[in-house]
Amino acid sequence: ATITKSKLDYEGRRQVYEIEWYAGGKKYDYEIAVDTGEILSSAYDEKTSGWSVSNSSNVTVSEADAKQTALGRVSGATQKDIYEWKFDYDDGRPEYEGKIIYGGTEYDFTIDASSGAVIEWEAESVR
């Protein structure tokens, strides 16, 4: 299987993981409760046009390393301060997108999954 999207999100007041991957010519979408691990929803689609396993070879930066890069820019923030996280392709370029909320500020960012470079960074007060 090749994971193409993983995102930490909220469904109402409940934290969930949204995960998308491809295996055996099918695209799978799952929503999993963070607190219990319960699978809240699942679906698959056999239409996979436009996606290629070869695209995943461009990813050289791990999710953990990308998260550390983002957290390194927000002094004092930890994993629990990451409120959104997903892996996606933008015009064929693999990237991680996320949101950190810490100290009254919301940070939205994009990290290139090939180079590890921060390609977008925005900070906004949320008080």
Summary of the structure (lengths in Angstrom):
residues: 127
radius of gyration: 15.4
end to end distance: 41.4
largest distance: 46.7
contacts: 344
relative contact order: 0.16
helix: 15%
strand: 55%
